[in-house]
Amino acid sequence: MTDVVRAALVQATWTGDTGSMVAKHEEHAREAARQGARVIGFQEVFNAPYFCQVQEPEHYRWAEPVPDGPTVRRMQDLARETGMVIVVPVFEVEQSGFYYNTAAVIDADGSYLGKYRKHHIPQVKGFWEKYYFRPGNLGWPVFDTAVGRIGVYICYDRHFPEGWRQLGINGAQLVYNPSATHRGLSSHLWQLEQPAAAVANEYFVAAINRVGVEEYGDNDFYGTSYFVDPRGQFVGEVASDRSEELVVRDLDFDLIEQVRQQWAFYRDRRPDAYEGLVQP
C-alpha cells in the first residue's frame, strides 16, 4: 500500500503583531486540514517579525518558553482541533540569559514531542542572530509523529551539510527547513541547497521562506517555498516570490526506500574515513 502523506507549509507576510500573526496561521492550518493535509510547518520565528535585522534589546520581548509558552500551547490546541502534526518555530527563552532559535514539534493529538534548536547562528548584516540566540544544544532529533519521522533544520543551518546528514542517519523521512532569507543574498542558493540535501540524504525537504518587506529593515524576503523529493525534484510548483501562500502537496514516502535501494548512498558511506571532518 502506497504511503502518501499530504503535507503543507505556509509562507507569510508579517501582520504587525503577534496575535494577528498567530491567528492568520491558525486559519491557514484549518484550510490545510480542509484540503486533507496531515502535517504543516511554519516559517522561522513565525509569530514575530524577523527582528534580527537589527540589534536592539527591545526584541527580547518576542521570546517565550517552549513548550510552556502561550504560542506552543495554542498550537497544541490547534493540532488537536485539526488532527495535524505542526512544526512551530519560535524565539525561545529557557531561563534568564538563555535564548534559542527553536522549533517545537507537536503531534496530531496535540501532544508536545520535543524541540529542535538552531545550531548555526549567523552574524552578518541584516542577520544579527548572535545578538539574540545561543547555538543549539539538543542535537539532531527526529520525531516519531502520526505521519512519519520528521526532523527540523532552521534557515542558516541549511548551508551546513553535516546536520542534514545526521537527520538522515537518525531516520528522518521529511525535514522542515523554516527560514528567513532575502533577495540578492542567497536567492541563487535557495533552489540549489535543499534539493541537493534531499538527494544526498534521500528524504523529503520542506523549504519555507518568509515573503515581503518588514518594519525592522529592508530585507526583501522572497518566498518561493517548496517541497522537494529524494530525487531532488520539486513536488508541484514553487510558491510565489511576492505573495503569501499556503502550499499543500502529496509526498509519497515509499519513494524514500526506492531511492535508497537504487542509489545506495547510505550503504556506501565511509564514516571510518571522515574523522578529519570533525576536528576543530
PyRosetta script that sets phi, psi and omega in degrees:
from pyrosetta import init, pose_from_sequence

init()
pose = pose_from_sequence("MTDVVRAALVQATWTGDTGSMVAKHEEHAREAARQGARVIGFQEVFNAPYFCQVQEPEHYRWAEPVPDGPTVRRMQDLARETGMVIVVPVFEVEQSGFYYNTAAVIDADGSYLGKYRKHHIPQVKGFWEKYYFRPGNLGWPVFDTAVGRIGVYICYDRHFPEGWRQLGINGAQLVYNPSATHRGLSSHLWQLEQPAAAVANEYFVAAINRVGVEEYGDNDFYGTSYFVDPRGQFVGEVASDRSEELVVRDLDFDLIEQVRQQWAFYRDRRPDAYEGLVQP")
pose.set_psi(1, 133.0)
pose.set_omega(1, -177.6)
pose.set_phi(2, -68.6)
pose.set_psi(2, 134.6)
pose.set_omega(2, -179.2)
pose.set_phi(3, -101.1)
pose.set_psi(3, 85.1)
pose.set_omega(3, -179.2)
pose.set_phi(4, -102.5)
pose.set_psi(4, 126.3)
pose.set_omega(4, 178.5)
pose.set_phi(5, -112.0)
pose.set_psi(5, 121.9)
pose.set_omega(5, 174.3)
pose.set_phi(6, -83.6)
pose.set_psi(6, 117.6)
pose.set_omega(6, -173.2)
pose.set_phi(7, -120.5)
pose.set_psi(7, 154.9)
pose.set_omega(7, -177.6)
pose.set_phi(8, -136.1)
pose.set_psi(8, 157.7)
pose.set_omega(8, 171.1)
pose.set_phi(9, -145.6)
pose.set_psi(9, 159.8)
pose.set_omega(9, -180.0)
pose.set_phi(10, -127.6)
pose.set_psi(10, 127.0)
pose.set_omega(10, 165.9)
pose.set_phi(11, -108.8)
pose.set_psi(11, 126.8)
pose.set_omega(11, -167.6)
pose.set_phi(12, -131.0)
pose.set_psi(12, 153.2)
pose.set_omega(12, 169.9)
pose.set_phi(13, -89.8)
pose.set_psi(13, 149.8)
pose.set_omega(13, -179.8)
pose.set_phi(14, -73.8)
pose.set_psi(14, 133.7)
pose.set_omega(14, -176.5)
pose.set_phi(15, -90.0)
pose.set_psi(15, -22.1)
pose.set_omega(15, -177.9)
pose.set_phi(16, 113.9)
pose.set_psi(16, -15.7)
pose.set_omega(16, 176.5)
pose.set_phi(17, -156.1)
pose.set_psi(17, 157.0)
pose.set_omega(17, -175.1)
pose.set_phi(18, -65.0)
pose.set_psi(18, -42.7)
pose.set_omega(18, -176.2)
pose.set_phi(19, -57.5)
pose.set_psi(19, -49.2)
pose.set_omega(19, -178.6)
pose.set_phi(20, -72.4)
pose.set_psi(20, -29.2)
pose.set_omega(20, 178.6)
pose.set_phi(21, -66.8)
pose.set_psi(21, -44.9)
pose.set_omega(21, 178.4)
pose.set_phi(22, -65.2)
pose.set_psi(22, -43.1)
pose.set_omega(22, 179.9)
pose.set_phi(23, -60.7)
pose.set_psi(23, -39.9)
pose.set_omega(23, 178.9)
pose.set_phi(24, -63.0)
pose.set_psi(24, -41.5)
pose.set_omega(24, 179.0)
pose.set_phi(25, -68.2)
pose.set_psi(25, -33.7)
pose.set_omega(25, 175.2)
pose.set_phi(26, -60.5)
pose.set_psi(26, -42.2)
pose.set_omega(26, 179.8)
pose.set_phi(27, -67.4)
pose.set_psi(27, -38.4)
pose.set_omega(27, 175.0)
pose.set_phi(28, -61.1)
pose.set_psi(28, -42.1)
pose.set_omega(28, -179.9)
pose.set_phi(29, -64.1)
pose.set_psi(29, -41.7)
pose.set_omega(29, 178.6)
pose.set_phi(30, -63.1)
pose.set_psi(30, -39.5)
pose.set_omega(30, 177.4)
pose.set_phi(31, -66.1)
pose.set_psi(31, -40.7)
pose.set_omega(31, 177.2)
pose.set_phi(32, -60.2)
pose.set_psi(32, -42.4)
pose.set_omega(32, 178.6)
pose.set_phi(33, -63.3)
pose.set_psi(33, -38.7)
pose.set_omega(33, 176.8)
pose.set_phi(34, -61.7)
pose.set_psi(34, -30.8)
pose.set_omega(34, 178.2)
pose.set_phi(35, -84.4)
pose.set_psi(35, 1.8)
pose.set_omega(35, 176.0)
pose.set_phi(36, 94.1)
pose.set_psi(36, 8.8)
pose.set_omega(36, 179.6)
pose.set_phi(37, -67.2)
pose.set_psi(37, 145.9)
pose.set_omega(37, -179.7)
pose.set_phi(38, -115.0)
pose.set_psi(38, -8.2)
pose.set_omega(38, 177.7)
pose.set_phi(39, -151.0)
pose.set_psi(39, 144.9)
pose.set_omega(39, 179.9)
pose.set_phi(40, -145.2)
pose.set_psi(40, 146.9)
pose.set_omega(40, 176.6)
pose.set_phi(41, -131.2)
pose.set_psi(41, 148.9)
pose.set_omega(41, -179.6)
pose.set_phi(42, -111.0)
pose.set_psi(42, 170.9)
pose.set_omega(42, -176.1)
pose.set_phi(43, -78.5)
pose.set_psi(43, 170.2)
pose.set_omega(43, -178.1)
pose.set_phi(44, -55.4)
pose.set_psi(44, 137.8)
pose.set_omega(44, -174.3)
pose.set_phi(45, 34.0)
pose.set_psi(45, 61.3)
pose.set_omega(45, -167.3)
pose.set_phi(46, -62.9)
pose.set_psi(46, -26.8)
pose.set_omega(46, -173.8)
pose.set_phi(47, -92.9)
pose.set_psi(47, 11.2)
pose.set_omega(47, -177.0)
pose.set_phi(48, -140.3)
pose.set_psi(48, 167.7)
pose.set_omega(48, 168.5)
pose.set_phi(49, -71.5)
pose.set_psi(49, 168.3)
pose.set_omega(49, 171.7)
pose.set_phi(50, -82.6)
pose.set_psi(50, 82.9)
pose.set_omega(50, -174.2)
pose.set_phi(51, -71.8)
pose.set_psi(51, -10.8)
pose.set_omega(51, -177.8)
pose.set_phi(52, -72.5)
pose.set_psi(52, 1.7)
pose.set_omega(52, 171.8)
pose.set_phi(53, -69.4)
pose.set_psi(53, -15.9)
pose.set_omega(53, 178.2)
pose.set_phi(54, -133.2)
pose.set_psi(54, 166.5)
pose.set_omega(54, 177.5)
pose.set_phi(55, -119.0)
pose.set_psi(55, 90.2)
pose.set_omega(55, -176.8)
pose.set_phi(56, -137.6)
pose.set_psi(56, 132.5)
pose.set_omega(56, -177.0)
pose.set_phi(57, -62.5)
pose.set_psi(57, -21.8)
pose.set_omega(57, 179.7)
pose.set_phi(58, -57.8)
pose.set_psi(58, -23.8)
pose.set_omega(58, -173.6)
pose.set_phi(59, -81.8)
pose.set_psi(59, -5.3)
pose.set_omega(59, 171.2)
pose.set_phi(60, -65.3)
pose.set_psi(60, -13.3)
pose.set_omega(60, 179.8)
pose.set_phi(61, -66.0)
pose.set_psi(61, -17.5)
pose.set_omega(61, -179.2)
pose.set_phi(62, -79.1)
pose.set_psi(62, -12.2)
pose.set_omega(62, -173.8)
pose.set_phi(63, -79.0)
pose.set_psi(63, 148.5)
pose.set_omega(63, 178.0)
pose.set_phi(64, -152.6)
pose.set_psi(64, 160.1)
pose.set_omega(64, 179.3)
pose.set_phi(65, -67.5)
pose.set_psi(65, 154.2)
pose.set_omega(65, 173.5)
pose.set_phi(66, -131.7)
pose.set_psi(66, 118.0)
pose.set_omega(66, 15.7)
pose.set_phi(67, -100.0)
pose.set_psi(67, 6.3)
pose.set_omega(67, -168.3)
pose.set_phi(68, -92.7)
pose.set_psi(68, 10.2)
pose.set_omega(68, 177.6)
pose.set_phi(69, -84.8)
pose.set_psi(69, 168.3)
pose.set_omega(69, -175.0)
pose.set_phi(70, -64.0)
pose.set_psi(70, -35.4)
pose.set_omega(70, -176.2)
pose.set_phi(71, -70.7)
pose.set_psi(71, -46.6)
pose.set_omega(71, -179.7)
pose.set_phi(72, -64.8)
pose.set_psi(72, -40.2)
pose.set_omega(72, 177.3)
pose.set_phi(73, -60.9)
pose.set_psi(73, -41.1)
pose.set_omega(73, 179.0)
pose.set_phi(74, -65.1)
pose.set_psi(74, -38.6)
pose.set_omega(74, 178.3)
pose.set_phi(75, -69.3)
pose.set_psi(75, -29.1)
pose.set_omega(75, 173.8)
pose.set_phi(76, -64.4)
pose.set_psi(76, -41.2)
pose.set_omega(76, 175.9)
pose.set_phi(77, -63.0)
pose.set_psi(77, -40.3)
pose.set_omega(77, 179.7)
pose.set_phi(78, -65.1)
pose.set_psi(78, -40.8)
pose.set_omega(78, 178.0)
pose.set_phi(79, -61.4)
pose.set_psi(79, -43.4)
pose.set_omega(79, 177.7)
pose.set_phi(80, -62.8)
pose.set_psi(80, -40.1)
pose.set_omega(80, -179.5)
pose.set_phi(81, -65.0)
pose.set_psi(81, -44.5)
pose.set_omega(81, -172.8)
pose.set_phi(82, -94.4)
pose.set_psi(82, -17.6)
pose.set_omega(82, -175.7)
pose.set_phi(83, 71.5)
pose.set_psi(83, 25.0)
pose.set_omega(83, -179.7)
pose.set_phi(84, -110.5)
pose.set_psi(84, 149.6)
pose.set_omega(84, 165.5)
pose.set_phi(85, -74.3)
pose.set_psi(85, 138.2)
pose.set_omega(85, -177.6)
pose.set_phi(86, -130.5)
pose.set_psi(86, 130.7)
pose.set_omega(86, 174.1)
pose.set_phi(87, -100.9)
pose.set_psi(87, 119.7)
pose.set_omega(87, -166.0)
pose.set_phi(88, -121.6)
pose.set_psi(88, 95.4)
pose.set_omega(88, 179.4)
pose.set_phi(89, -83.7)
pose.set_psi(89, 126.1)
pose.set_omega(89, -179.1)
pose.set_phi(90, -142.2)
pose.set_psi(90, 169.9)
pose.set_omega(90, 173.3)
pose.set_phi(91, -89.1)
pose.set_psi(91, 114.4)
pose.set_omega(91, -173.4)
pose.set_phi(92, -100.9)
pose.set_psi(92, 134.6)
pose.set_omega(92, 165.2)
pose.set_phi(93, -108.9)
pose.set_psi(93, 122.7)
pose.set_omega(93, 177.6)
pose.set_phi(94, -87.2)
pose.set_psi(94, -46.2)
pose.set_omega(94, 174.4)
pose.set_phi(95, -159.8)
pose.set_psi(95, 175.7)
pose.set_omega(95, -177.3)
pose.set_phi(96, -54.7)
pose.set_psi(96, 123.4)
pose.set_omega(96, 178.8)
pose.set_phi(97, 87.0)
pose.set_psi(97, -5.2)
pose.set_omega(97, -178.1)
pose.set_phi(98, -115.3)
pose.set_psi(98, 101.4)
pose.set_omega(98, -175.6)
pose.set_phi(99, -123.5)
pose.set_psi(99, 144.2)
pose.set_omega(99, -177.2)
pose.set_phi(100, -140.4)
pose.set_psi(100, 152.6)
pose.set_omega(100, 169.9)
pose.set_phi(101, -91.1)
pose.set_psi(101, 108.4)
pose.set_omega(101, -161.0)
pose.set_phi(102, -129.0)
pose.set_psi(102, 153.2)
pose.set_omega(102, 168.9)
pose.set_phi(103, -130.0)
pose.set_psi(103, 123.4)
pose.set_omega(103, 173.9)
pose.set_phi(104, -87.5)
pose.set_psi(104, 146.3)
pose.set_omega(104, 176.1)
pose.set_phi(105, -117.3)
pose.set_psi(105, 123.8)
pose.set_omega(105, -175.5)
pose.set_phi(106, -117.4)
pose.set_psi(106, 131.4)
pose.set_omega(106, -179.0)
pose.set_phi(107, -78.0)
pose.set_psi(107, 170.5)
pose.set_omega(107, -174.1)
pose.set_phi(108, -65.5)
pose.set_psi(108, -18.3)
pose.set_omega(108, 177.3)
pose.set_phi(109, -94.8)
pose.set_psi(109, 7.3)
pose.set_omega(109, 179.2)
pose.set_phi(110, 89.5)
pose.set_psi(110, -0.5)
pose.set_omega(110, -179.5)
pose.set_phi(111, -76.9)
pose.set_psi(111, 141.1)
pose.set_omega(111, 177.5)
pose.set_phi(112, -81.4)
pose.set_psi(112, 120.7)
pose.set_omega(112, -176.5)
pose.set_phi(113, -93.3)
pose.set_psi(113, -27.0)
pose.set_omega(113, -178.3)
pose.set_phi(114, 149.1)
pose.set_psi(114, -170.2)
pose.set_omega(114, -176.5)
pose.set_phi(115, -144.0)
pose.set_psi(115, 156.4)
pose.set_omega(115, 171.4)
pose.set_phi(116, -115.4)
pose.set_psi(116, 137.0)
pose.set_omega(116, 175.0)
pose.set_phi(117, -112.1)
pose.set_psi(117, 128.4)
pose.set_omega(117, -178.1)
pose.set_phi(118, -54.0)
pose.set_psi(118, 127.2)
pose.set_omega(118, -176.7)
pose.set_phi(119, -83.3)
pose.set_psi(119, -45.0)
pose.set_omega(119, -170.6)
pose.set_phi(120, -101.3)
pose.set_psi(120, 120.1)
pose.set_omega(120, -171.4)
pose.set_phi(121, -114.8)
pose.set_psi(121, 113.6)
pose.set_omega(121, -178.5)
pose.set_phi(122, -76.9)
pose.set_psi(122, 157.9)
pose.set_omega(122, 173.8)
pose.set_phi(123, -147.9)
pose.set_psi(123, 75.8)
pose.set_omega(123, 179.1)
pose.set_phi(124, -136.9)
pose.set_psi(124, 167.6)
pose.set_omega(124, -176.0)
pose.set_phi(125, -52.2)
pose.set_psi(125, 126.8)
pose.set_omega(125, 178.8)
pose.set_phi(126, 85.4)
pose.set_psi(126, -8.1)
pose.set_omega(126, -178.8)
pose.set_phi(127, -139.5)
pose.set_psi(127, 63.8)
pose.set_omega(127, -174.4)
pose.set_phi(128, -86.6)
pose.set_psi(128, 64.0)
pose.set_omega(128, -170.7)
pose.set_phi(129, -81.7)
pose.set_psi(129, -26.1)
pose.set_omega(129, 178.4)
pose.set_phi(130, -65.7)
pose.set_psi(130, -20.8)
pose.set_omega(130, 175.3)
pose.set_phi(131, -63.0)
pose.set_psi(131, -31.4)
pose.set_omega(131, -173.5)
pose.set_phi(132, -107.5)
pose.set_psi(132, -38.8)
pose.set_omega(132, -164.2)
pose.set_phi(133, -113.6)
pose.set_psi(133, 139.2)
pose.set_omega(133, 164.7)
pose.set_phi(134, -81.4)
pose.set_psi(134, 154.5)
pose.set_omega(134, 175.1)
pose.set_phi(135, -65.5)
pose.set_psi(135, 145.4)
pose.set_omega(135, 179.5)
pose.set_phi(136, -59.3)
pose.set_psi(136, 148.4)
pose.set_omega(136, -175.0)
pose.set_phi(137, -137.7)
pose.set_psi(137, 20.9)
pose.set_omega(137, -177.8)
pose.set_phi(138, -110.4)
pose.set_psi(138, 13.6)
pose.set_omega(138, 179.2)
pose.set_phi(139, 72.8)
pose.set_psi(139, -150.4)
pose.set_omega(139, -173.1)
pose.set_phi(140, -123.4)
pose.set_psi(140, 69.4)
pose.set_omega(140, -175.4)
pose.set_phi(141, -68.5)
pose.set_psi(141, 145.5)
pose.set_omega(141, 170.5)
pose.set_phi(142, -121.8)
pose.set_psi(142, 128.5)
pose.set_omega(142, -169.3)
pose.set_phi(143, -102.9)
pose.set_psi(143, 130.2)
pose.set_omega(143, 174.1)
pose.set_phi(144, -79.5)
pose.set_psi(144, 108.9)
pose.set_omega(144, -176.5)
pose.set_phi(145, -115.4)
pose.set_psi(145, 176.8)
pose.set_omega(145, 179.0)
pose.set_phi(146, -63.6)
pose.set_psi(146, -17.7)
pose.set_omega(146, -177.9)
pose.set_phi(147, -111.1)
pose.set_psi(147, -4.8)
pose.set_omega(147, -177.9)
pose.set_phi(148, 137.6)
pose.set_psi(148, -166.1)
pose.set_omega(148, -174.0)
pose.set_phi(149, -96.5)
pose.set_psi(149, 116.3)
pose.set_omega(149, -171.8)
pose.set_phi(150, -118.6)
pose.set_psi(150, 133.8)
pose.set_omega(150, 173.9)
pose.set_phi(151, -117.9)
pose.set_psi(151, 169.5)
pose.set_omega(151, 179.0)
pose.set_phi(152, -135.1)
pose.set_psi(152, 140.2)
pose.set_omega(152, 173.9)
pose.set_phi(153, -138.3)
pose.set_psi(153, 130.1)
pose.set_omega(153, -168.4)
pose.set_phi(154, -109.2)
pose.set_psi(154, 120.9)
pose.set_omega(154, 169.0)
pose.set_phi(155, 43.6)
pose.set_psi(155, -106.3)
pose.set_omega(155, -175.1)
pose.set_phi(156, -56.3)
pose.set_psi(156, -25.1)
pose.set_omega(156, 174.2)
pose.set_phi(157, -51.7)
pose.set_psi(157, -32.8)
pose.set_omega(157, -170.5)
pose.set_phi(158, -62.7)
pose.set_psi(158, -18.3)
pose.set_omega(158, 179.3)
pose.set_phi(159, -78.8)
pose.set_psi(159, -4.5)
pose.set_omega(159, -174.4)
pose.set_phi(160, -116.2)
pose.set_psi(160, 110.8)
pose.set_omega(160, -172.9)
pose.set_phi(161, -69.0)
pose.set_psi(161, -19.4)
pose.set_omega(161, -174.1)
pose.set_phi(162, -62.5)
pose.set_psi(162, -42.0)
pose.set_omega(162, -179.3)
pose.set_phi(163, -68.7)
pose.set_psi(163, -40.3)
pose.set_omega(163, 174.4)
pose.set_phi(164, -54.1)
pose.set_psi(164, -45.1)
pose.set_omega(164, -177.4)
pose.set_phi(165, -66.7)
pose.set_psi(165, -41.7)
pose.set_omega(165, -179.1)
pose.set_phi(166, -64.7)
pose.set_psi(166, -36.8)
pose.set_omega(166, 176.3)
pose.set_phi(167, -62.3)
pose.set_psi(167, -38.7)
pose.set_omega(167, 176.6)
pose.set_phi(168, -66.4)
pose.set_psi(168, -44.5)
pose.set_omega(168, 178.5)
pose.set_phi(169, -61.4)
pose.set_psi(169, -33.5)
pose.set_omega(169, 180.0)
pose.set_phi(170, -79.8)
pose.set_psi(170, -1.7)
pose.set_omega(170, 170.9)
pose.set_phi(171, 102.1)
pose.set_psi(171, 15.3)
pose.set_omega(171, -178.5)
pose.set_phi(172, -63.2)
pose.set_psi(172, 138.9)
pose.set_omega(172, 170.8)
pose.set_phi(173, -103.5)
pose.set_psi(173, -30.4)
pose.set_omega(173, 179.8)
pose.set_phi(174, -141.3)
pose.set_psi(174, 129.2)
pose.set_omega(174, 177.6)
pose.set_phi(175, -117.7)
pose.set_psi(175, 122.2)
pose.set_omega(175, 173.1)
pose.set_phi(176, -87.2)
pose.set_psi(176, 132.7)
pose.set_omega(176, 179.6)
pose.set_phi(177, -121.9)
pose.set_psi(177, 79.5)
pose.set_omega(177, 177.6)
pose.set_phi(178, -70.0)
pose.set_psi(178, 136.4)
pose.set_omega(178, -170.1)
pose.set_phi(179, -143.3)
pose.set_psi(179, 168.8)
pose.set_omega(179, 169.9)
pose.set_phi(180, -146.1)
pose.set_psi(180, 97.0)
pose.set_omega(180, -176.5)
pose.set_phi(181, -135.4)
pose.set_psi(181, 145.8)
pose.set_omega(181, -168.3)
pose.set_phi(182, -115.5)
pose.set_psi(182, 159.7)
pose.set_omega(182, -177.1)
pose.set_phi(183, -57.1)
pose.set_psi(183, 134.3)
pose.set_omega(183, 175.9)
pose.set_phi(184, 94.4)
pose.set_psi(184, -27.0)
pose.set_omega(184, -179.1)
pose.set_phi(185, -84.4)
pose.set_psi(185, -51.0)
pose.set_omega(185, -173.9)
pose.set_phi(186, -142.4)
pose.set_psi(186, 17.7)
pose.set_omega(186, -176.0)
pose.set_phi(187, -62.1)
pose.set_psi(187, -29.6)
pose.set_omega(187, 179.0)
pose.set_phi(188, -71.8)
pose.set_psi(188, -17.7)
pose.set_omega(188, 177.1)
pose.set_phi(189, -92.1)
pose.set_psi(189, -19.5)
pose.set_omega(189, -168.7)
pose.set_phi(190, -60.0)
pose.set_psi(190, -42.0)
pose.set_omega(190, -179.6)
pose.set_phi(191, -96.9)
pose.set_psi(191, 16.6)
pose.set_omega(191, 177.8)
pose.set_phi(192, -112.9)
pose.set_psi(192, -51.0)
pose.set_omega(192, -170.2)
pose.set_phi(193, -68.8)
pose.set_psi(193, -48.4)
pose.set_omega(193, -176.8)
pose.set_phi(194, -68.2)
pose.set_psi(194, -41.9)
pose.set_omega(194, 172.8)
pose.set_phi(195, -59.8)
pose.set_psi(195, -38.2)
pose.set_omega(195, 177.9)
pose.set_phi(196, -64.6)
pose.set_psi(196, -39.6)
pose.set_omega(196, 177.6)
pose.set_phi(197, -65.8)
pose.set_psi(197, -39.2)
pose.set_omega(197, 178.0)
pose.set_phi(198, -62.0)
pose.set_psi(198, -40.3)
pose.set_omega(198, 178.5)
pose.set_phi(199, -68.8)
pose.set_psi(199, -50.8)
pose.set_omega(199, -175.2)
pose.set_phi(200, -61.3)
pose.set_psi(200, -31.2)
pose.set_omega(200, -174.4)
pose.set_phi(201, -112.6)
pose.set_psi(201, -3.6)
pose.set_omega(201, 169.4)
pose.set_phi(202, 58.1)
pose.set_psi(202, 55.7)
pose.set_omega(202, 172.2)
pose.set_phi(203, -148.4)
pose.set_psi(203, 176.5)
pose.set_omega(203, 176.8)
pose.set_phi(204, -85.9)
pose.set_psi(204, 147.8)
pose.set_omega(204, 175.9)
pose.set_phi(205, -128.2)
pose.set_psi(205, 135.5)
pose.set_omega(205, 171.7)
pose.set_phi(206, -107.7)
pose.set_psi(206, 108.6)
pose.set_omega(206, -177.3)
pose.set_phi(207, -99.3)
pose.set_psi(207, 116.9)
pose.set_omega(207, -174.7)
pose.set_phi(208, -118.6)
pose.set_psi(208, 129.5)
pose.set_omega(208, 176.7)
pose.set_phi(209, -127.4)
pose.set_psi(209, 146.2)
pose.set_omega(209, 171.6)
pose.set_phi(210, -63.2)
pose.set_psi(210, 170.6)
pose.set_omega(210, 177.2)
pose.set_phi(211, -142.2)
pose.set_psi(211, 137.5)
pose.set_omega(211, 176.8)
pose.set_phi(212, 102.7)
pose.set_psi(212, 176.9)
pose.set_omega(212, 177.8)
pose.set_phi(213, -105.8)
pose.set_psi(213, 135.9)
pose.set_omega(213, -175.8)
pose.set_phi(214, -112.8)
pose.set_psi(214, 176.0)
pose.set_omega(214, -167.3)
pose.set_phi(215, -77.4)
pose.set_psi(215, -15.8)
pose.set_omega(215, -172.5)
pose.set_phi(216, -100.9)
pose.set_psi(216, 11.5)
pose.set_omega(216, 179.3)
pose.set_phi(217, 175.8)
pose.set_psi(217, -176.4)
pose.set_omega(217, -177.4)
pose.set_phi(218, -108.0)
pose.set_psi(218, 13.3)
pose.set_omega(218, 174.6)
pose.set_phi(219, -57.4)
pose.set_psi(219, 130.6)
pose.set_omega(219, 179.0)
pose.set_phi(220, -106.1)
pose.set_psi(220, 94.5)
pose.set_omega(220, -177.3)
pose.set_phi(221, -72.4)
pose.set_psi(221, 128.4)
pose.set_omega(221, -164.9)
pose.set_phi(222, -105.9)
pose.set_psi(222, 16.2)
pose.set_omega(222, 173.2)
pose.set_phi(223, 55.7)
pose.set_psi(223, -120.3)
pose.set_omega(223, -177.9)
pose.set_phi(224, 52.0)
pose.set_psi(224, 40.7)
pose.set_omega(224, 178.1)
pose.set_phi(225, -69.3)
pose.set_psi(225, 158.0)
pose.set_omega(225, -176.3)
pose.set_phi(226, -165.5)
pose.set_psi(226, 165.7)
pose.set_omega(226, 164.8)
pose.set_phi(227, -106.8)
pose.set_psi(227, 143.0)
pose.set_omega(227, 178.0)
pose.set_phi(228, -132.7)
pose.set_psi(228, 142.7)
pose.set_omega(228, -174.2)
pose.set_phi(229, -95.5)
pose.set_psi(229, 175.8)
pose.set_omega(229, -176.5)
pose.set_phi(230, -65.9)
pose.set_psi(230, -10.0)
pose.set_omega(230, 172.9)
pose.set_phi(231, -93.4)
pose.set_psi(231, 1.6)
pose.set_omega(231, 180.0)
pose.set_phi(232, 82.7)
pose.set_psi(232, 16.0)
pose.set_omega(232, -178.6)
pose.set_phi(233, -100.1)
pose.set_psi(233, 137.1)
pose.set_omega(233, 175.9)
pose.set_phi(234, -63.5)
pose.set_psi(234, 139.7)
pose.set_omega(234, 175.8)
pose.set_phi(235, -95.1)
pose.set_psi(235, 101.3)
pose.set_omega(235, -173.6)
pose.set_phi(236, 76.2)
pose.set_psi(236, -166.1)
pose.set_omega(236, -176.5)
pose.set_phi(237, -79.8)
pose.set_psi(237, 152.9)
pose.set_omega(237, 170.4)
pose.set_phi(238, -75.9)
pose.set_psi(238, 144.3)
pose.set_omega(238, -177.5)
pose.set_phi(239, -69.5)
pose.set_psi(239, 168.9)
pose.set_omega(239, -179.6)
pose.set_phi(240, -59.8)
pose.set_psi(240, 151.6)
pose.set_omega(240, 175.0)
pose.set_phi(241, -95.4)
pose.set_psi(241, 4.1)
pose.set_omega(241, -176.1)
pose.set_phi(242, -128.6)
pose.set_psi(242, -25.3)
pose.set_omega(242, -168.9)
pose.set_phi(243, -120.4)
pose.set_psi(243, 153.1)
pose.set_omega(243, 172.2)
pose.set_phi(244, -61.5)
pose.set_psi(244, 146.8)
pose.set_omega(244, -176.9)
pose.set_phi(245, -158.6)
pose.set_psi(245, 140.4)
pose.set_omega(245, 167.7)
pose.set_phi(246, -98.1)
pose.set_psi(246, 124.5)
pose.set_omega(246, -179.4)
pose.set_phi(247, -111.9)
pose.set_psi(247, 124.7)
pose.set_omega(247, 179.4)
pose.set_phi(248, -125.3)
pose.set_psi(248, 126.0)
pose.set_omega(248, -176.3)
pose.set_phi(249, -140.5)
pose.set_psi(249, 152.1)
pose.set_omega(249, 174.4)
pose.set_phi(250, -92.5)
pose.set_psi(250, 124.5)
pose.set_omega(250, -179.5)
pose.set_phi(251, -111.2)
pose.set_psi(251, 121.1)
pose.set_omega(251, -179.8)
pose.set_phi(252, -89.8)
pose.set_psi(252, 96.7)
pose.set_omega(252, -177.2)
pose.set_phi(253, -64.9)
pose.set_psi(253, -18.7)
pose.set_omega(253, 175.6)
pose.set_phi(254, -61.9)
pose.set_psi(254, -25.5)
pose.set_omega(254, -179.9)
pose.set_phi(255, -63.2)
pose.set_psi(255, -28.0)
pose.set_omega(255, -179.2)
pose.set_phi(256, -59.6)
pose.set_psi(256, -50.5)
pose.set_omega(256, -179.1)
pose.set_phi(257, -67.8)
pose.set_psi(257, -36.6)
pose.set_omega(257, 178.0)
pose.set_phi(258, -60.2)
pose.set_psi(258, -46.2)
pose.set_omega(258, -178.7)
pose.set_phi(259, -67.7)
pose.set_psi(259, -38.7)
pose.set_omega(259, -179.2)
pose.set_phi(260, -68.0)
pose.set_psi(260, -31.2)
pose.set_omega(260, 175.2)
pose.set_phi(261, -74.7)
pose.set_psi(261, -36.8)
pose.set_omega(261, -177.5)
pose.set_phi(262, -75.0)
pose.set_psi(262, -46.6)
pose.set_omega(262, -174.7)
pose.set_phi(263, -94.9)
pose.set_psi(263, -27.3)
pose.set_omega(263, 170.7)
pose.set_phi(264, 56.0)
pose.set_psi(264, 35.7)
pose.set_omega(264, -179.6)
pose.set_phi(265, -64.1)
pose.set_psi(265, -37.7)
pose.set_omega(265, -179.3)
pose.set_phi(266, -68.2)
pose.set_psi(266, -36.3)
pose.set_omega(266, 177.0)
pose.set_phi(267, -60.5)
pose.set_psi(267, -38.5)
pose.set_omega(267, -171.1)
pose.set_phi(268, -96.3)
pose.set_psi(268, 8.3)
pose.set_omega(268, 173.2)
pose.set_phi(269, -60.1)
pose.set_psi(269, 153.9)
pose.set_omega(269, 178.4)
pose.set_phi(270, -128.8)
pose.set_psi(270, 64.6)
pose.set_omega(270, -179.4)
pose.set_phi(271, -57.5)
pose.set_psi(271, -26.4)
pose.set_omega(271, 177.6)
pose.set_phi(272, -64.7)
pose.set_psi(272, -19.6)
pose.set_omega(272, -177.6)
pose.set_phi(273, -101.9)
pose.set_psi(273, 0.2)
pose.set_omega(273, -170.2)
pose.set_phi(274, -101.8)
pose.set_psi(274, 10.7)
pose.set_omega(274, -173.2)
pose.set_phi(275, -54.6)
pose.set_psi(275, -39.4)
pose.set_omega(275, -177.2)
pose.set_phi(276, -64.2)
pose.set_psi(276, -19.9)
pose.set_omega(276, -178.6)
pose.set_phi(277, -67.6)
pose.set_psi(277, -23.8)
pose.set_omega(277, -175.6)
pose.set_phi(278, -110.0)
pose.set_psi(278, 12.4)
pose.set_omega(278, 174.1)
pose.set_phi(279, -79.9)
pose.set_psi(279, 136.5)
pose.set_omega(279, -179.9)
pose.set_phi(280, -58.1)
pose.dump_pdb("model.pdb")
